[in-house]
Amino acid sequence: MAISMTPAAAQHISRFIEKRGSGFGIRVGVRTSGCSGMAYVLEFVDQQESDDEVFEMGGVNVVVDPKSLAYLDGTELDFVKEGLNEGFKFNNPNVRSECGCGESFNV
């Protein structure tokens, strides 16, 4: 089981950790939410938990708890700019459906 990240995402996260002044990496997870059932969660991590999986890409640690990893296996985290909008995009091969607003998904 693994998660990958594009160079654009790694650079963006690395800059934020630098500005923050500290941090072990970024946690990627899922939580129950939205009209389709699950939503992605991104947050800074100062230390990993004993059961966390850690994936290092481009000098950035991506931390995932075991429960979330089952839903995120094979996911690529990207950072995209589309016109005036920019943000993270999850390319998750496990997604069966998404809500119309794109905030939640179902596996």
Secondary structure, DSSP 4 states (H G I P E B T S, - for coil): ---EE-HHHHHHHHHHHHHHT--SEEEEEEEEETTTEEEEEEEEESS--TT-EEEEETTEEEEE-HHHHHHHTT-EEEEEEETTEEEEEEE-TT--EE-TTSS-EE-
